[in-house]
Amino acid sequence: TELTETENAAAPTDTDNDSNDDEAPCCWLCLAEGPDASGKQFVRDCSCRGSSGYAHLSCIIGYAESAESDTNRVGDTRNAFIACPNCKQLYQNELRQDLSKARVRFAERDYTMDNAEGVAIHATAVMNRMTLIDAEKQYDRIEGKQICTKLQHILEFTKTDKSRSWAQIQASAHMSIATFHLRMGMRFGYAEWKDCLQTAKEHYEM
């Protein structure tokens, strides 16, 4: 189960870190003390303190991809795209945006949408990304419409696949589409918003 905003409320930002720790920070994943191969410096936007919690974005993405792919892992590893595995808090700000985009790219690169596992991975990735879409921005509106189209394809797959129960994903997909139309304003899609909201309600009640 993924972490929620409520569980992450009051997560301190990196500006509050303990500056008295003299230990030089290093990436907790690759242990390097400098930038990554592309020259990018450490990121840290969670509740870690002192010299802990720093990592290269590329290392976090690699770790998260491995955790997402490994169905034998237990615990919170499947939250690796959205939360720090050390302090358990949701990532914030630009890092959160970067990881949500990386999760969609990972799904598109490594999973097809012609089987149940791939569809589930795609659904989780795009619905997480949808929560960060700012419908006031034109570029985000374009991305949001693309996600709605993908969610419609996912919903079509779930109507015929009997390999698992899809009620939760179906409900969440309809809710994501409805919420996006609501954020865009009723003038952009009032009818679609009402239909998706009603369908989501029906799936949640199953």
C-alpha positions, -999 to +999 in steps of 0.1 A: +000+000+000+014+034-009+019+061+017-006+089+018-003+127+022-017+124+057+010+100+067+036+125+054+021+157+070+046+178+088+076+162+071+105+186+077+123+201+047+160+199+041+164+235+052+159+223+088+188+198+087+214+195+114+243+215+101+265+206+130+273+172+116+309+174+103+308+142+083+309+147+046+277+135+029+278+107+005+252+089-016+237+063+007+232+040-023+265+041-042+285+056-014+302+081-037+310+115-022+307+136-054+283+141-083+271+112-104+284+102-138+263+130-154+276+156-130+245+159-110+248+166-072+230+149-043+193+154-037+175+150-004+139+162+002+126+141+030+130+140+068+165+126+070+189+147+091+226+155+093+247+138+066+222+109+061+197+105+033+217+121+005+216+103-028+220+109-065+187+111-083+199+084-107+207+061-078+172+066-063+156+059-096+177+027-101+168+015-065+131+023-071+131+005-104+147-026-088+122-025-059+092-021-083+104-051-104+111-074-075+078-090-066+095-111-039+104-081-018+083-073+013+077-042+033+078-007+019+100-014-011+072-007-036+070+028-022+105+036-033+094+060-060+074+081-036+091+078-002+125+077+014+132+041+025+153+054+054+130+080+071+097+066+055+085+101+046+072+111+012+096+129-011+088+165-016+090+194-042+111+189-073+124+155-063+088+142-060+080+155-095+112+140-110+105+106-094+069+105-106+080+111-141+107+085-138+082+060-126+061+065-158+091+062-180+101+030-162+066+015-168+067+025-204+102+011-210+099-022-191+063-032-192+037-038-220+000-033-216-011-066-230-009-085-197-022-080-161+012-073-145+021-046-170-013-030-169-011-028-130+023-013-131+013+013-157-019+021-138+000+027-105+026+049-123+002+072-142-023+076-114+005+086-091+017+111-117-018+124-121-019+136-085+009+161-093-006+175-124-013+213-122-043+218-144-037+255-144-006+250-166-011+243-203+017+218-205+003+199-175-032+199-190-018+183-221+000+156-200-031+151-179-052+145-211-026+119-222-028+102-189-066+101-192-063+084-226-040+058-211-063+052-182-091+046-207-070+020-224-063+004-190-100+004-182-108-013-215-082-041-206-097-046-172-132-052-186-121-084-203-092-097-182-103-122-156-069-131-141-074-109-111-098-085-094-096-050-110-122-032-088-097-011-069-077+000-100-110+006-120-123+028-092-090+047-088-087+052-126-122+067-128-115+089-098-083+101-113-100+111-146-129+127-127-105+147-104-085+159-134-117+172-151-126+189-118-092+206-116-095+218-151-128+235-142-163+223-150-164+242-183-137+218-196-156+185-189-186+186-166-203+156-182-171+135-182-165+144-145-200+133-135-198+101-154-164+091-140-173+101-105-204+079-106-185+050-121-158+053-095-185+052-068-200+021-082-166+003-083-157+014-047-190-001-036-184-035-052 
